[in-house]
Amino acid sequence: MNIPKTYREYKLNPKERKTYYICSGFACFFLGYLFYESLIMGLIFCALAIKGESVFSHYLAEKRRIELTEQFRDFLYSISASVSAGRQMPEALQEAKENLLLIYSNDAILCRELDYIVRGIFESKESAETLLKDFAERTELPDICQFVEVYCICKTTGGNFQRVIEKTVSIMLDKMNINREIRVLTVQKRLEANILTAIPLTVIAFLNVVSPGYLKVLYTTIEGRLLMTVALFGIGGAYAWGMKLTRIELH
């Protein structure tokens, strides 16, 4: 079973790496040629794809962590219902796995993790605390770490398991729902940033197609090339700033 050792990093598989370099190489070449009208500059810009691989991997890692957080939200609903019905954690985890399979596929991140945990409990006879701690350490997600920590403390101190878990889940669900609403609100702003970035690129490409001579001075003089360079860095900086303002990182 393919269980990630950490969710902080994402390693591209051969197919993903091939697709990335084809798409990013073409995009970088187009960008270099668009701003400098030079095949050599287009090829030089293709080298940016090498640097961009780490950025793309970080993006996929964050995307996976967000997916895991959303699935963990549904997991908490299932755990809360099972604990309220008098189930202990091993049985509650098994029920949560079955319930999540009704919502997600077998390849879903949390479904794979729960399958690994349930097998470890009922087949390898490992403790639920050990497996959940390992899961929390690999994800490094605050919501998962807090849930596992509360469960382990409750088991160690012998507190009212049912009441503590129900209260903890209720508080965590409220917090996760608020974070989810915030992420939804930032989607529109990221879309606006993408559109604003695409507009000047589209205008330059359009003018080069319908009236090549109109921008000729920008490609044949030192002042023109300098102006295009400034414009390129300005557009790139504005896009990066917009993405940073709307980014919500999961620590």
C-alpha positions in Angstrom: 0.0 0.0 0.0 1.4 3.4 -1.0 1.4 5.4 2.2 3.3 8.7 2.1 6.1 9.1 4.7 5.3 12.8 4.9 2.6 15.1 3.5 4.9 18.1 3.6 6.5 17.1 0.3 5.2 15.7 -2.9 7.3 13.6 -5.2 6.3 13.6 -8.9 6.0 10.2 -10.5 7.4 9.7 -14.0 4.1 10.4 -15.7 3.5 13.6 -13.8 7.1 14.8 -14.3 6.8 14.2 -18.1 3.5 16.0 -18.3 4.8 18.9 -16.2 7.9 19.4 -18.4 6.0 19.3 -21.6 3.4 21.8 -20.5 5.8 24.1 -18.6 8.4 23.9 -21.3 5.9 25.0 -23.9 4.5 27.8 -21.6 8.0 29.1 -20.8 9.1 29.1 -24.5 5.9 30.9 -25.5 6.5 33.5 -22.7 10.1 34.1 -23.8 9.2 34.4 -27.5 6.2 36.6 -26.7 8.3 39.2 -24.9 11.5 39.1 -26.9 10.5 37.6 -30.3 13.6 35.4 -30.2 13.9 31.6 -30.5 17.0 31.8 -28.4 15.3 33.6 -25.6 12.4 31.2 -25.8 14.8 28.3 -25.3 16.5 30.1 -22.4 13.2 30.6 -20.8 12.6 26.8 -21.0 15.2 26.4 -18.3 12.8 28.0 -15.9 10.8 24.8 -16.0 13.6 23.1 -14.0 13.3 25.7 -11.2 9.5 25.5 -11.4 9.4 21.8 -10.6 9.9 22.4 -6.9 7.2 25.1 -7.0 4.8 22.7 -8.7 5.6 19.9 -6.2 4.9 22.3 -3.3 1.6 23.2 -5.0 0.6 19.6 -5.3 1.7 18.9 -1.7 -0.5 21.8 -0.4 -3.4 20.6 -2.6 -3.1 17.1 -1.2 -3.1 18.5 2.4 -6.2 20.5 1.7 -7.9 17.4 0.3 -6.9 15.5 3.4 -8.3 18.2 5.6 -11.6 18.1 3.8 -11.8 14.4 4.1 -10.8 14.5 7.7 -13.8 16.8 8.3 -16.2 14.0 7.1 -14.2 11.6 9.2 -14.9 13.6 12.3 -18.7 13.5 11.6 -18.4 9.7 11.4 -16.3 9.4 14.5 -18.6 11.5 16.5 -21.6 9.4 15.5 -19.9 6.2 16.3 -18.6 7.3 19.7 -22.1 8.6 20.6 -23.4 5.2 19.8 -20.9 3.7 22.3 -18.2 2.5 20.0 -14.6 2.4 21.1 -11.9 4.0 18.8 -10.9 0.8 16.9 -14.6 0.1 15.9 -15.2 3.8 15.3 -12.2 3.9 12.9 -13.5 0.8 11.0 -17.0 2.4 10.7 -15.4 5.7 9.5 -13.5 3.8 6.8 -16.7 2.2 5.6 -18.6 5.5 5.7 -15.9 7.4 3.8 -15.8 4.7 1.1 -19.5 5.6 0.4 -18.3 9.2 -0.3 -14.9 8.8 -1.8 -13.1 6.2 -3.8 -10.6 3.6 -2.6 -7.8 5.8 -3.8 -8.8 8.7 -1.6 -6.0 9.8 0.7 -7.9 9.3 4.0 -9.4 6.1 2.8 -6.0 4.6 2.2 -4.8 5.9 5.6 -7.8 4.4 7.4 -7.4 1.1 5.6 -3.8 1.0 6.8 -4.7 1.9 10.3 -7.6 -0.6 10.5 -5.4 -3.4 9.1 -2.8 -2.5 11.7 -5.3 -2.7 14.5 -7.2 -5.9 13.6 -4.6 -7.8 11.7 -1.2 -6.8 13.2 -2.6 -6.1 16.7 -1.0 -2.7 16.9 -2.6 -0.1 19.2 -4.8 2.6 17.8 -2.8 5.2 19.7 0.5 4.2 18.0 -1.0 4.2 14.5 -2.9 7.5 15.0 0.2 9.2 16.3 2.2 8.0 13.3 -0.5 9.3 11.0 -0.6 12.7 12.7 3.2 13.0 12.6 3.3 12.3 8.9 0.5 14.8 8.0 1.7 17.6 10.4 -1.8 19.0 10.1 -2.9 20.9 13.2 -6.5 19.5 13.2 -5.3 15.9 13.0 -2.6 16.4 15.5 -5.0 18.0 18.0 -7.6 15.2 17.6 -5.0 12.5 18.1 -3.4 14.3 21.1 -6.8 14.6 22.8 -7.6 11.0 22.2 -4.2 9.8 23.6 -4.6 12.0 26.7 -8.1 10.7 27.2 -6.9 7.1 27.0 -3.9 7.7 29.3 -5.8 9.6 32.0 -8.9 7.5 31.8 -11.3 10.4 31.3 -14.8 10.3 29.9 -13.9 9.2 26.4 -17.3 9.7 24.9 -17.9 13.2 26.3 -14.4 14.4 25.6 -14.4 13.2 22.0 -17.8 14.6 21.2 -16.8 18.0 22.6 -13.5 18.0 20.8 -15.1 17.0 17.5 -17.7 19.7 17.9 -15.1 22.4 18.4 -12.9 21.2 15.6 -15.8 21.0 13.1 -16.7 24.6 13.8 -13.2 25.7 13.3 -12.8 23.6 10.1 -16.1 25.0 8.7 -14.8 28.6 9.2 -11.5 27.8 7.5 -13.4 26.2 4.6 -15.5 29.3 4.1 -12.4 31.4 4.1 -10.8 29.2 1.4 -14.0 29.5 -0.7 -13.9 33.3 -0.5 -10.2 33.4 -1.7 -10.9 31.3 -4.8 -12.6 34.2 -6.4 -9.7 36.5 -5.7 -7.2 34.0 -7.1 -9.4 33.7 -10.3 -9.3 37.5 -10.6 -5.5 37.5 -10.2 -5.2 34.9 -13.0 -7.5 36.9 -15.3 -5.6 40.2 -14.7 -2.3 38.4 -15.4 -3.7 36.9 -18.6 -5.0 40.2 -20.0 -1.7 41.9 -20.9 -0.3 38.6 -22.3 -3.4 38.2 -24.5 -3.2 41.8 -25.7 0.5 41.5 -26.7 -0.2 38.2 -28.5 -3.2 39.7 -30.2 -1.3 42.7 -31.4 1.5 40.5 -32.7 -0.9 38.6 -34.8 -3.1 41.3 -36.2 -0.5 44.1 -36.5 3.1 42.8 -36.1 4.6 46.2 -37.1 2.8 48.0 -34.2 5.1 46.5 -31.6 8.2 46.1 -33.8 10.0 48.9 -32.0 9.8 46.9 -28.7 11.6 44.0 -30.2 14.3 45.8 -32.3 15.6 48.5 -30.0 17.5 48.4 -26.6 14.9 50.7 -25.0 12.1 48.5 -26.3 13.6 45.3 -25.0 14.3 46.9 -21.7 10.7 48.0 -21.5 9.4 44.5 -22.3 11.7 43.1 -19.6 10.3 45.6 -17.0 6.8 44.7 -18.1 7.6 41.0 -17.8 8.9 41.4 -14.2 6.0 43.7 -13.4 3.4 41.2 -14.5 5.2 38.3 -12.8 5.6 40.2 -9.6 2.0 41.3 -9.5 0.9 37.7 -10.0 3.2 36.4 -7.3 2.0 39.1 -4.9 -1.7 38.3 -5.7 -1.1 34.6 -5.0 0.7 35.3 -1.8 -2.2 37.5 -0.5 -4.8 34.8 -1.2 -2.7 31.8 0.0 -3.9 30.0 3.1 -1.2 27.6 4.3 -1.8 24.7 6.5 0.8 24.6 9.2 
